[in-house]
Amino acid sequence: MIQCMDSDNLHRRLRKIIGQVQAIDRMVDEDVPCEDILSQINAAKSALHRVGQVVLEGHIKHCVKDGIEHGDADKTIENFTKAVERFANMT
């Protein structure tokens, strides 16, 4: 699985999200207005969604392509369907 992911890109994105979540935690302690906190939560959620898109894209370009070309196409399609369902439920 690791070969299908741009791990440097994913780690960079995840570190940014970790920083966003830590900032949200500080905002709660600093009595920042709720709407500002919600705005930051939305930004972190969007960034995490983008990470999911990057993972799914890598899965398609590498795992699915390889599985169809060199493996069990039916099993590959079944696994791809599960991946898309999991991604779709990330709302």
Backbone atoms as SQL, in Angstrom:
CREATE TABLE atoms (id INTEGER PRIMARY KEY, chain TEXT, resi INTEGER, resn TEXT, atom TEXT, x REAL, y REAL, z REAL);
INSERT INTO atoms VALUES
  (1, 'A', 1, 'MET', 'N', 0.813, -1.211, 0.000),
  (2, 'A', 1, 'MET', 'CA', 0.000, 0.000, 0.000),
  (3, 'A', 1, 'MET', 'C', 0.852, 1.269, 0.000),
  (4, 'A', 2, 'ILE', 'N', 1.989, 1.226, 0.655),
  (5, 'A', 2, 'ILE', 'CA', 2.797, 2.435, 0.793),
  (6, 'A', 2, 'ILE', 'C', 3.239, 2.992, -0.556),
  (7, 'A', 3, 'GLN', 'N', 3.437, 2.128, -1.542),
  (8, 'A', 3, 'GLN', 'CA', 3.897, 2.593, -2.840),
  (9, 'A', 3, 'GLN', 'C', 2.846, 3.417, -3.571),
  (10, 'A', 4, 'CYS', 'N', 1.596, 3.292, -3.192),
  (11, 'A', 4, 'CYS', 'CA', 0.532, 4.023, -3.902),
  (12, 'A', 4, 'CYS', 'C', 0.290, 5.408, -3.318),
  (13, 'A', 5, 'MET', 'N', 1.005, 5.746, -2.263),
  (14, 'A', 5, 'MET', 'CA', 0.755, 7.034, -1.617),
  (15, 'A', 5, 'MET', 'C', 1.979, 7.941, -1.717),
  (16, 'A', 6, 'ASP', 'N', 1.718, 9.197, -1.917),
  (17, 'A', 6, 'ASP', 'CA', 2.765, 10.211, -1.840),
  (18, 'A', 6, 'ASP', 'C', 2.899, 10.558, -0.360),
  (19, 'A', 7, 'SER', 'N', 3.691, 9.752, 0.344),
  (20, 'A', 7, 'SER', 'CA', 3.743, 9.872, 1.806),
  (21, 'A', 7, 'SER', 'C', 4.270, 11.229, 2.268),
  (22, 'A', 8, 'ASP', 'N', 5.209, 11.813, 1.538),
  (23, 'A', 8, 'ASP', 'CA', 5.704, 13.138, 1.945),
  (24, 'A', 8, 'ASP', 'C', 4.577, 14.167, 1.899),
  (25, 'A', 9, 'ASN', 'N', 3.792, 14.137, 0.847),
  (26, 'A', 9, 'ASN', 'CA', 2.659, 15.046, 0.700),
  (27, 'A', 9, 'ASN', 'C', 1.640, 14.799, 1.810),
  (28, 'A', 10, 'LEU', 'N', 1.330, 13.529, 2.057),
  (29, 'A', 10, 'LEU', 'CA', 0.354, 13.213, 3.098),
  (30, 'A', 10, 'LEU', 'C', 0.841, 13.634, 4.477),
  (31, 'A', 11, 'HIS', 'N', 2.104, 13.369, 4.784),
  (32, 'A', 11, 'HIS', 'CA', 2.642, 13.770, 6.094),
  (33, 'A', 11, 'HIS', 'C', 2.623, 15.284, 6.261),
  (34, 'A', 12, 'ARG', 'N', 2.942, 16.010, 5.198),
  (35, 'A', 12, 'ARG', 'CA', 2.915, 17.476, 5.262),
  (36, 'A', 12, 'ARG', 'C', 1.496, 17.963, 5.545),
  (37, 'A', 13, 'ARG', 'N', 0.538, 17.404, 4.855),
  (38, 'A', 13, 'ARG', 'CA', -0.855, 17.786, 5.063),
  (39, 'A', 13, 'ARG', 'C', -1.321, 17.436, 6.477),
  (40, 'A', 14, 'LEU', 'N', -0.952, 16.248, 6.938),
  (41, 'A', 14, 'LEU', 'CA', -1.376, 15.809, 8.271),
  (42, 'A', 14, 'LEU', 'C', -0.752, 16.661, 9.373),
  (43, 'A', 15, 'ARG', 'N', 0.507, 17.048, 9.205),
  (44, 'A', 15, 'ARG', 'CA', 1.138, 17.937, 10.200),
  (45, 'A', 15, 'ARG', 'C', 0.403, 19.276, 10.267),
  (46, 'A', 16, 'LYS', 'N', -0.036, 19.768, 9.104),
  (47, 'A', 16, 'LYS', 'CA', -0.792, 21.018, 9.074),
  (48, 'A', 16, 'LYS', 'C', -2.117, 20.857, 9.815),
  (49, 'A', 17, 'ILE', 'N', -2.781, 19.733, 9.602),
  (50, 'A', 17, 'ILE', 'CA', -4.050, 19.475, 10.284),
  (51, 'A', 17, 'ILE', 'C', -3.837, 19.362, 11.785),
  (52, 'A', 18, 'ILE', 'N', -2.774, 18.696, 12.196),
  (53, 'A', 18, 'ILE', 'CA', -2.466, 18.583, 13.624),
  (54, 'A', 18, 'ILE', 'C', -2.291, 19.982, 14.219),
  (55, 'A', 19, 'GLY', 'N', -1.598, 20.860, 13.491),
  (56, 'A', 19, 'GLY', 'CA', -1.437, 22.242, 13.949),
  (57, 'A', 19, 'GLY', 'C', -2.764, 22.975, 14.039),
  (58, 'A', 20, 'GLN', 'N', -3.641, 22.734, 13.066),
  (59, 'A', 20, 'GLN', 'CA', -4.964, 23.361, 13.104),
  (60, 'A', 20, 'GLN', 'C', -5.759, 22.898, 14.323),
  (61, 'A', 21, 'VAL', 'N', -5.722, 21.603, 14.604),
  (62, 'A', 21, 'VAL', 'CA', -6.474, 21.070, 15.748),
  (63, 'A', 21, 'VAL', 'C', -5.892, 21.605, 17.054),
  (64, 'A', 22, 'GLN', 'N', -4.580, 21.697, 17.141),
  (65, 'A', 22, 'GLN', 'CA', -3.972, 22.262, 18.345),
  (66, 'A', 22, 'GLN', 'C', -4.368, 23.726, 18.514),
  (67, 'A', 23, 'ALA', 'N', -4.461, 24.453, 17.409),
  (68, 'A', 23, 'ALA', 'CA', -4.887, 25.856, 17.476),
  (69, 'A', 23, 'ALA', 'C', -6.342, 25.955, 17.938),
  (70, 'A', 24, 'ILE', 'N', -7.177, 25.045, 17.483),
  (71, 'A', 24, 'ILE', 'CA', -8.576, 25.030, 17.926),
  (72, 'A', 24, 'ILE', 'C', -8.637, 24.787, 19.428),
  (73, 'A', 25, 'ASP', 'N', -7.831, 23.872, 19.914),
  (74, 'A', 25, 'ASP', 'CA', -7.792, 23.581, 21.344),
  (75, 'A', 25, 'ASP', 'C', -7.396, 24.833, 22.139),
  (76, 'A', 26, 'ARG', 'N', -6.414, 25.567, 21.635),
  (77, 'A', 26, 'ARG', 'CA', -5.999, 26.804, 22.306),
  (78, 'A', 26, 'ARG', 'C', -7.110, 27.850, 22.257),
  (79, 'A', 27, 'MET', 'N', -7.814, 27.905, 21.133),
  (80, 'A', 27, 'MET', 'CA', -8.907, 28.878, 20.994),
  (81, 'A', 27, 'MET', 'C', -9.977, 28.655, 22.051),
  (82, 'A', 28, 'VAL', 'N', -10.252, 27.403, 22.361),
  (83, 'A', 28, 'VAL', 'CA', -11.248, 27.089, 23.395),
  (84, 'A', 28, 'VAL', 'C', -10.786, 27.653, 24.732),
  (85, 'A', 29, 'ASP', 'N', -9.510, 27.480, 25.057),
  (86, 'A', 29, 'ASP', 'CA', -8.970, 27.982, 26.322),
  (87, 'A', 29, 'ASP', 'C', -8.911, 29.507, 26.361),
  (88, 'A', 30, 'GLU', 'N', -8.792, 30.121, 25.204),
  (89, 'A', 30, 'GLU', 'CA', -8.657, 31.582, 25.132),
  (90, 'A', 30, 'GLU', 'C', -10.003, 32.284, 24.972),
  (91, 'A', 31, 'ASP', 'N', -11.080, 31.542, 25.072),
  (92, 'A', 31, 'ASP', 'CA', -12.425, 32.108, 25.005),
  (93, 'A', 31, 'ASP', 'C', -12.677, 32.870, 23.698),
  (94, 'A', 32, 'VAL', 'N', -12.218, 32.262, 22.605),
  (95, 'A', 32, 'VAL', 'CA', -12.442, 32.838, 21.275),
  (96, 'A', 32, 'VAL', 'C', -13.917, 32.642, 20.914),
  (97, 'A', 33, 'PRO', 'N', -14.519, 33.572, 20.193),
  (98, 'A', 33, 'PRO', 'CA', -15.936, 33.439, 19.823),
  (99, 'A', 33, 'PRO', 'C', -16.229, 32.121, 19.094),
  (100, 'A', 34, 'CYS', 'N', -17.383, 31.571, 19.389),
  (101, 'A', 34, 'CYS', 'CA', -17.788, 30.265, 18.843),
  (102, 'A', 34, 'CYS', 'C', -17.716, 30.225, 17.325),
  (103, 'A', 35, 'GLU', 'N', -18.158, 31.289, 16.673),
  (104, 'A', 35, 'GLU', 'CA', -18.157, 31.267, 15.211),
  (105, 'A', 35, 'GLU', 'C', -16.745, 31.183, 14.638),
  (106, 'A', 36, 'ASP', 'N', -15.767, 31.758, 15.334),
  (107, 'A', 36, 'ASP', 'CA', -14.374, 31.656, 14.894),
  (108, 'A', 36, 'ASP', 'C', -13.847, 30.232, 15.086),
  (109, 'A', 37, 'ILE', 'N', -14.217, 29.622, 16.192),
  (110, 'A', 37, 'ILE', 'CA', -13.820, 28.236, 16.439),
  (111, 'A', 37, 'ILE', 'C', -14.440, 27.323, 15.388),
  (112, 'A', 38, 'LEU', 'N', -15.726, 27.523, 15.109),
  (113, 'A', 38, 'LEU', 'CA', -16.398, 26.708, 14.099),
  (114, 'A', 38, 'LEU', 'C', -15.762, 26.874, 12.720),
  (115, 'A', 39, 'SER', 'N', -15.337, 28.067, 12.422),
  (116, 'A', 39, 'SER', 'CA', -14.654, 28.323, 11.149),
  (117, 'A', 39, 'SER', 'C', -13.363, 27.510, 11.056),
  (118, 'A', 40, 'GLN', 'N', -12.616, 27.471, 12.146),
  (119, 'A', 40, 'GLN', 'CA', -11.365, 26.712, 12.160),
  (120, 'A', 40, 'GLN', 'C', -11.629, 25.206, 12.116),
  (121, 'A', 41, 'ILE', 'N', -12.683, 24.758, 12.782),
  (122, 'A', 41, 'ILE', 'CA', -13.058, 23.336, 12.716),
  (123, 'A', 41, 'ILE', 'C', -13.384, 22.968, 11.274),
  (124, 'A', 42, 'ASN', 'N', -14.113, 23.824, 10.594),
  (125, 'A', 42, 'ASN', 'CA', -14.463, 23.570, 9.199),
  (126, 'A', 42, 'ASN', 'C', -13.210, 23.504, 8.323),
  (127, 'A', 43, 'ALA', 'N', -12.255, 24.382, 8.574),
  (128, 'A', 43, 'ALA', 'CA', -11.011, 24.367, 7.800),
  (129, 'A', 43, 'ALA', 'C', -10.252, 23.058, 8.013),
  (130, 'A', 44, 'ALA', 'N', -10.189, 22.594, 9.260),
  (131, 'A', 44, 'ALA', 'CA', -9.500, 21.336, 9.556),
  (132, 'A', 44, 'ALA', 'C', -10.241, 20.159, 8.919),
  (133, 'A', 45, 'LYS', 'N', -11.553, 20.198, 8.975),
  (134, 'A', 45, 'LYS', 'CA', -12.362, 19.132, 8.366),
  (135, 'A', 45, 'LYS', 'C', -12.128, 19.094, 6.853),
  (136, 'A', 46, 'SER', 'N', -12.099, 20.243, 6.215),
  (137, 'A', 46, 'SER', 'CA', -11.851, 20.314, 4.771),
  (138, 'A', 46, 'SER', 'C', -10.467, 19.787, 4.428),
  (139, 'A', 47, 'ALA', 'N', -9.487, 20.130, 5.245),
  (140, 'A', 47, 'ALA', 'CA', -8.122, 19.656, 5.009),
  (141, 'A', 47, 'ALA', 'C', -8.040, 18.135, 5.161),
  (142, 'A', 48, 'LEU', 'N', -8.735, 17.601, 6.138),
  (143, 'A', 48, 'LEU', 'CA', -8.751, 16.151, 6.331),
  (144, 'A', 48, 'LEU', 'C', -9.465, 15.457, 5.172),
  (145, 'A', 49, 'HIS', 'N', -10.518, 16.068, 4.681),
  (146, 'A', 49, 'HIS', 'CA', -11.226, 15.530, 3.512),
  (147, 'A', 49, 'HIS', 'C', -10.289, 15.486, 2.308),
  (148, 'A', 50, 'ARG', 'N', -9.482, 16.513, 2.149),
  (149, 'A', 50, 'ARG', 'CA', -8.528, 16.559, 1.032),
  (150, 'A', 50, 'ARG', 'C', -7.498, 15.440, 1.170),
  (151, 'A', 51, 'VAL', 'N', -7.075, 15.144, 2.382),
  (152, 'A', 51, 'VAL', 'CA', -6.158, 14.022, 2.598),
  (153, 'A', 51, 'VAL', 'C', -6.818, 12.735, 2.106),
  (154, 'A', 52, 'GLY', 'N', -8.086, 12.562, 2.410),
  (155, 'A', 52, 'GLY', 'CA', -8.812, 11.390, 1.928),
  (156, 'A', 52, 'GLY', 'C', -8.845, 11.334, 0.412),
  (157, 'A', 53, 'GLN', 'N', -9.012, 12.479, -0.232),
  (158, 'A', 53, 'GLN', 'CA', -9.013, 12.526, -1.692),
  (159, 'A', 53, 'GLN', 'C', -7.660, 12.097, -2.251),
  (160, 'A', 54, 'VAL', 'N', -6.595, 12.555, -1.628),
  (161, 'A', 54, 'VAL', 'CA', -5.246, 12.202, -2.082),
  (162, 'A', 54, 'VAL', 'C', -5.019, 10.694, -1.939),
  (163, 'A', 55, 'VAL', 'N', -5.453, 10.130, -0.817),
  (164, 'A', 55, 'VAL', 'CA', -5.306, 8.686, -0.600),
  (165, 'A', 55, 'VAL', 'C', -6.118, 7.917, -1.631),
  (166, 'A', 56, 'LEU', 'N', -7.363, 8.330, -1.858),
  (167, 'A', 56, 'LEU', 'CA', -8.218, 7.644, -2.827),
  (168, 'A', 56, 'LEU', 'C', -7.640, 7.747, -4.238),
  (169, 'A', 57, 'GLU', 'N', -7.127, 8.895, -4.583),
  (170, 'A', 57, 'GLU', 'CA', -6.512, 9.081, -5.904),
  (171, 'A', 57, 'GLU', 'C', -5.317, 8.145, -6.081),
  (172, 'A', 58, 'GLY', 'N', -4.479, 8.050, -5.060),
  (173, 'A', 58, 'GLY', 'CA', -3.345, 7.124, -5.127),
  (174, 'A', 58, 'GLY', 'C', -3.803, 5.689, -5.244),
  (175, 'A', 59, 'HIS', 'N', -4.851, 5.359, -4.530),
  (176, 'A', 59, 'HIS', 'CA', -5.412, 4.007, -4.583),
  (177, 'A', 59, 'HIS', 'C', -5.862, 3.674, -6.003),
  (178, 'A', 60, 'ILE', 'N', -6.522, 4.624, -6.649),
  (179, 'A', 60, 'ILE', 'CA', -6.996, 4.400, -8.017),
  (180, 'A', 60, 'ILE', 'C', -5.819, 4.261, -8.981),
  (181, 'A', 61, 'LYS', 'N', -4.881, 5.196, -8.907),
  (182, 'A', 61, 'LYS', 'CA', -3.774, 5.225, -9.857),
  (183, 'A', 61, 'LYS', 'C', -2.831, 4.032, -9.721),
  (184, 'A', 62, 'HIS', 'N', -2.734, 3.469, -8.526),
  (185, 'A', 62, 'HIS', 'CA', -1.758, 2.401, -8.328),
  (186, 'A', 62, 'HIS', 'C', -2.427, 1.067, -8.013),
  (187, 'A', 63, 'CYS', 'N', -3.136, 1.007, -6.912),
  (188, 'A', 63, 'CYS', 'CA', -3.694, -0.272, -6.449),
  (189, 'A', 63, 'CYS', 'C', -4.755, -0.819, -7.403),
  (190, 'A', 64, 'VAL', 'N', -5.686, 0.038, -7.788),
  (191, 'A', 64, 'VAL', 'CA', -6.765, -0.421, -8.663),
  (192, 'A', 64, 'VAL', 'C', -6.205, -0.772, -10.039),
  (193, 'A', 65, 'LYS', 'N', -5.391, 0.103, -10.570),
  (194, 'A', 65, 'LYS', 'CA', -4.802, -0.144, -11.895),
  (195, 'A', 65, 'LYS', 'C', -4.010, -1.450, -11.899),
  (196, 'A', 66, 'ASP', 'N', -3.154, -1.629, -10.904),
  (197, 'A', 66, 'ASP', 'CA', -2.343, -2.846, -10.820),
  (198, 'A', 66, 'ASP', 'C', -3.224, -4.079, -10.609),
  (199, 'A', 67, 'GLY', 'N', -4.239, -3.969, -9.766),
  (200, 'A', 67, 'GLY', 'CA', -5.119, -5.096, -9.501),
  (201, 'A', 67, 'GLY', 'C', -5.885, -5.545, -10.722),
  (202, 'A', 68, 'ILE', 'N', -6.295, -4.597, -11.549),
  (203, 'A', 68, 'ILE', 'CA', -7.022, -4.947, -12.767),
  (204, 'A', 68, 'ILE', 'C', -6.072, -5.531, -13.813),
  (205, 'A', 69, 'GLU', 'N', -4.879, -4.944, -13.919),
  (206, 'A', 69, 'GLU', 'CA', -3.930, -5.402, -14.935),
  (207, 'A', 69, 'GLU', 'C', -3.259, -6.723, -14.578),
  (208, 'A', 70, 'HIS', 'N', -2.964, -6.933, -13.293),
  (209, 'A', 70, 'HIS', 'CA', -2.148, -8.089, -12.919),
  (210, 'A', 70, 'HIS', 'C', -2.775, -8.996, -11.872),
  (211, 'A', 71, 'GLY', 'N', -3.939, -8.665, -11.412),
  (212, 'A', 71, 'GLY', 'CA', -4.521, -9.433, -10.321),
  (213, 'A', 71, 'GLY', 'C', -5.922, -9.891, -10.634),
  (214, 'A', 72, 'ASP', 'N', -6.700, -9.958, -9.614),
  (215, 'A', 72, 'ASP', 'CA', -8.095, -10.386, -9.696),
  (216, 'A', 72, 'ASP', 'C', -8.953, -9.133, -9.881),
  (217, 'A', 73, 'ALA', 'N', -9.432, -8.924, -11.102),
  (218, 'A', 73, 'ALA', 'CA', -10.187, -7.710, -11.412),
  (219, 'A', 73, 'ALA', 'C', -11.452, -7.603, -10.572),
  (220, 'A', 74, 'ASP', 'N', -12.159, -8.708, -10.385),
  (221, 'A', 74, 'ASP', 'CA', -13.397, -8.664, -9.596),
  (222, 'A', 74, 'ASP', 'C', -13.117, -8.264, -8.150),
  (223, 'A', 75, 'LYS', 'N', -12.087, -8.843, -7.555),
  (224, 'A', 75, 'LYS', 'CA', -11.717, -8.514, -6.172),
  (225, 'A', 75, 'LYS', 'C', -11.255, -7.057, -6.088),
  (226, 'A', 76, 'THR', 'N', -10.518, -6.611, -7.084),
  (227, 'A', 76, 'THR', 'CA', -10.047, -5.226, -7.120),
  (228, 'A', 76, 'THR', 'C', -11.218, -4.254, -7.165),
  (229, 'A', 77, 'ILE', 'N', -12.196, -4.544, -7.997),
  (230, 'A', 77, 'ILE', 'CA', -13.378, -3.690, -8.105),
  (231, 'A', 77, 'ILE', 'C', -14.168, -3.703, -6.796),
  (232, 'A', 78, 'GLU', 'N', -14.270, -4.866, -6.170),
  (233, 'A', 78, 'GLU', 'CA', -14.958, -4.966, -4.877),
  (234, 'A', 78, 'GLU', 'C', -14.257, -4.106, -3.823),
  (235, 'A', 79, 'ASN', 'N', -12.934, -4.196, -3.772),
  (236, 'A', 79, 'ASN', 'CA', -12.163, -3.397, -2.809),
  (237, 'A', 79, 'ASN', 'C', -12.264, -1.901, -3.118),
  (238, 'A', 80, 'PHE', 'N', -12.257, -1.560, -4.389),
  (239, 'A', 80, 'PHE', 'CA', -12.389, -0.160, -4.786),
  (240, 'A', 80, 'PHE', 'C', -13.747, 0.391, -4.361),
  (241, 'A', 81, 'THR', 'N', -14.780, -0.406, -4.558),
  (242, 'A', 81, 'THR', 'CA', -16.120, 0.004, -4.155),
  (243, 'A', 81, 'THR', 'C', -16.174, 0.281, -2.657),
  (244, 'A', 82, 'LYS', 'N', -15.545, -0.583, -1.859),
  (245, 'A', 82, 'LYS', 'CA', -15.491, -0.365, -0.408),
  (246, 'A', 82, 'LYS', 'C', -14.757, 0.927, -0.078),
  (247, 'A', 83, 'ALA', 'N', -13.652, 1.180, -0.779),
  (248, 'A', 83, 'ALA', 'CA', -12.883, 2.396, -0.525),
  (249, 'A', 83, 'ALA', 'C', -13.705, 3.642, -0.838),
  (250, 'A', 84, 'VAL', 'N', -14.420, 3.617, -1.945),
  (251, 'A', 84, 'VAL', 'CA', -15.252, 4.766, -2.323),
  (252, 'A', 84, 'VAL', 'C', -16.368, 4.970, -1.295),
  (253, 'A', 85, 'GLU', 'N', -16.976, 3.871, -0.833),
  (254, 'A', 85, 'GLU', 'CA', -18.026, 3.984, 0.185),
  (255, 'A', 85, 'GLU', 'C', -17.490, 4.601, 1.461),
  (256, 'A', 86, 'ARG', 'N', -16.314, 4.167, 1.883),
  (257, 'A', 86, 'ARG', 'CA', -15.718, 4.734, 3.111),
  (258, 'A', 86, 'ARG', 'C', -15.400, 6.204, 2.933),
  (259, 'A', 87, 'PHE', 'N', -14.882, 6.554, 1.769),
  (260, 'A', 87, 'PHE', 'CA', -14.576, 7.965, 1.513),
  (261, 'A', 87, 'PHE', 'C', -15.862, 8.791, 1.490),
  (262, 'A', 88, 'ALA', 'N', -16.893, 8.269, 0.864),
  (263, 'A', 88, 'ALA', 'CA', -18.166, 8.989, 0.772),
  (264, 'A', 88, 'ALA', 'C', -18.791, 9.215, 2.139),
  (265, 'A', 89, 'ASN', 'N', -18.518, 8.350, 3.096),
  (266, 'A', 89, 'ASN', 'CA', -19.070, 8.488, 4.434),
  (267, 'A', 89, 'ASN', 'C', -18.268, 9.441, 5.317),
  (268, 'A', 90, 'MET', 'N', -17.248, 10.059, 4.785),
  (269, 'A', 90, 'MET', 'CA', -16.402, 10.971, 5.570),
  (270, 'A', 90, 'MET', 'C', -16.987, 12.389, 5.600),
  (271, 'A', 91, 'THR', 'N', -18.245, 12.508, 5.821),
  (272, 'A', 91, 'THR', 'CA', -18.833, 13.855, 5.820),
  (273, 'A', 91, 'THR', 'C', -19.047, 14.360, 7.217);
